[in-house]
Amino acid sequence: MSAVISVRVNEQEAEALQKAADLFQCGISTLMKKLAFERLEEEYDLRAIDEYGKAKEEGSLELIPFSEAIKELDS
C-alpha cells in the first residue's frame, strides 16, 4: 500500500514544479520523490565523509590493503 503525502505550495511554486517535472519528463510526485531521496543520499554521503575525516584526524581510522578487503568479501 502506498502512502499519500500532501504538500501545500503557492501558484509560483506549483508552476516551477510543473516546469521542472516537464523538463525531467515525469509527474510532480515523481519529481518530488526523486529530489527528496537524492538530497537524503547527498546528506548521508556528506556525513559519512565527515565521520571519515574525524576518524582520520583522531587516528582511529583502520585501513586495510585492497587485497585483504577482497579476501574478506570472498569469505
URWOJO-V641912 format. One record per residue. N is the residue number from 1. SS is DSSP state (H for helix, E for strand, C for the rest). NEAR is the number of other C-alpha atoms within 12 Angstrom. Layout:
BEGIN
n=<N;N>
ss=<SS;SS>
near=<NEAR;NEAR>
END
This chain:
BEGIN
n=<1;2;3;4;5;6;7;8;9;10;11;12;13;14;15;16;17;18;19;20;21;22;23;24;25;26;27;28;29;30;31;32;33;34;35;36;37;38;39;40;41;42;43;44;45;46;47;48;49;50;51;52;53;54;55;56;57;58;59;60;61;62;63;64;65;66;67;68;69;70;71;72;73;74;75>
ss=<C;C;C;C;C;C;C;C;C;C;H;H;H;H;H;H;H;H;H;H;H;H;H;C;C;C;C;H;H;H;H;H;H;H;H;H;H;H;H;H;H;H;H;H;H;H;H;H;H;H;H;H;H;H;H;H;H;H;C;C;C;C;C;C;C;H;H;H;H;H;H;H;H;H;C>
near=<3;4;5;8;9;9;13;10;13;10;10;11;14;18;14;17;26;22;17;21;21;16;13;17;14;17;18;25;22;18;22;23;18;18;18;14;14;14;14;14;14;14;14;14;14;14;14;14;14;14;16;18;15;14;15;14;12;11;11;12;13;11;13;11;10;10;11;12;12;11;11;11;9;8;7>
END
